[in-house]
Amino acid sequence: MSKKILLLFLLMFSLNASPQSRRVAPGQVSKAVDPSVAAIPDKPLKEMFDEANSYAKVKAAEFEQKKVVYSDSLFKQIRREQKQLAAKYAGVAGQRQNLSGEDLYYLGMLHWVAENLDGAAANLRKFLVSENPAPDKVQTARSVIVIIGAKQKNFADAESLLAEYIKASPIKLSERARMEAELAKAYLAAKDYDNAAPHADSAFAAMRTIFADPATRPRVADELLDDGMLRFESYRDSRHQKKADDSLEDMRTAAAEIASPTLYYYALDNLIKYMIETNRKPLAMETYALSLDRTTKDFVSKDMQADIIQRLKKREKHYKMLGEPAPEFQKVDQWFPGQESTLAEMRGKVIFLDFWATWCAPCLEAFPSIKEWQQDFGRDGLIVLGITRYYGTAEGFPVDNPNEIEYFKRFKKTYGLPYDFVVTKDQTTQRDFGATLLPTAVLIDRNGIVRFVESGTSPTRLEEIRENIVKLLAEK
């Protein structure tokens, strides 16, 4: 296991890490640890908590020593074991009589690691009113209760404790950022944008300060991006266009200051798309053109400059398509099992185009979600089309077109895909839609306008596509 993977373990299962949901493949890790040992009844709560909280770190070190090959299943398995250990220790400790002081703190934190929110909040509240609690633990207890309050939509209580945290000391910027971000997300979910925005501002400011320290960057890069997007979404959804623009510009400026090409590109890409979405296409394309030059001024590293510029140029075709009428399909050879149609004939429907290939593993990963969208939204006006072309191979063997079509039909049946396949003779349609990378997802609204184009897949990307489908279906 590489040092990078070891770091991932430590990050994912740190005290304030968000719960993760990952796929599990059998046979990748050892059996779950049974913490039922004779020493538990007499074990101090601090020792129990330290063991549960550091469980991932210990396991990561074991995997590295044994040279266990990294897989996603490790993450979910380790998290399950960690939660089980924390829950069992919390159950044992909870049966002890007359707990007080720091024991209440560690019991609450065991419940927190086990994701028992009610148990965590109840015991940490008792700790807060105990005699002479340690200030640093008081602050951590407050931060956890604030996060729980946000998750449970107990806004008044969460706001009150956050105010207490800010007035007291010590203040840990990581705790402050997490509390503010959780409240921003909760308010956004409740469509309370006016309250979401200030918390998103504070979360981004705290995380930006943390990120200024080079030593912390690998640990908090994702959080800085998430908090920046929370801030943007708060202003976007409250229709504060100028503040939404500024939030993305702030992300881009921060990215330049800390030499993060990924954050820089992400902020710029979202700014250009947002301008197009808000009917400012000429400004968006001007911003794109100027950014090619600005990138060379914002970054000293030639490699970083080249990375950003290459990504932007790959997106140029997509930017030009967004907000414009979708081009018609070209050189269609086979359309099954339905009848060939044109995009013009499908006006009034929301159309999702999935550009894919049988040999494309990320394409296959998206199939379960695409099937679900077809089943959930087909009656509401969604049409899904799987667009592919002849590649001259089937299961690794060269084939002619008729045999490749038969392979496509078997493939469709094997994966249970309930939507039509469109097979083109060459790359013309792919190029027209900027789908030279696979998979590429395109969404066309009821008026035939391209509203979404993205290449690649991930859980986040699939959720983004779903959200856009729902948004477009709501437009009448």
Number of C-alpha atoms within 10 A of each C-alpha: 16 13 11 10 15 18 14 16 21 21 18 17 22 15 14 17 12 11 12 10 11 14 11 14 13 8 8 15 17 9 9 13 11 10 14 12 7 8 9 16 14 9 13 13 23 16 12 20 23 14 18 25 23 16 21 23 20 14 17 23 16 13 18 16 10 10 11 15 13 16 14 13 17 24 21 18 21 21 23 14 20 24 22 20 26 29 21 21 25 26 14 17 23 17 10 9 7 8 16 13 16 21 19 24 28 26 29 30 31 32 26 26 27 25 17 18 20 16 18 26 24 15 23 29 17 15 26 21 11 15 10 11 14 13 13 14 17 22 24 21 24 25 25 25 26 29 25 23 24 24 17 13 16 15 16 12 13 24 17 12 20 22 12 14 22 13 10 13 12 14 14 16 16 16 21 21 25 25 27 28 29 23 30 30 24 23 23 21 12 11 14 16 21 15 15 27 28 17 24 31 21 20 30 28 18 21 25 25 13 21 21 13 10 10 10 11 17 13 17 17 17 12 20 26 21 17 29 27 21 25 29 29 23 29 24 20 16 18 13 13 16 10 17 22 19 15 25 25 17 17 26 23 16 21 24 18 13 17 16 17 23 16 23 25 21 19 25 20 18 15 23 21 21 19 18 21 15 13 11 14 20 11 13 22 18 11 16 21 14 11 18 17 12 13 19 16 12 19 20 12 13 9 11 18 19 16 14 23 19 12 14 20 14 13 17 14 16 22 23 15 19 21 22 15 16 21 16 13 17 14 14 17 15 16 17 15 12 11 8 13 11 10 17 13 9 14 15 16 21 27 25 22 19 25 24 23 19 17 13 11 12 15 18 16 14 19 15 12 15 23 16 14 19 20 14 11 17 15 9 14 16 25 20 22 20 20 24 23 26 20 16 13 16 19 10 8 7 12 16 12 16 10 14 19 19 12 17 20 14 12 14 17 11 9 12 12 17 16 19 18 23 22 19 20 16 16 15 16 22 21 12 17 22 22 24 15 14 20 22 21 23 22 26 27 25 19 17 22 19 22 22 22 22 19 18 14 19 11 12 9 15 16 13 13 22 17 11 15 22 15 11 20 18 11 10 9
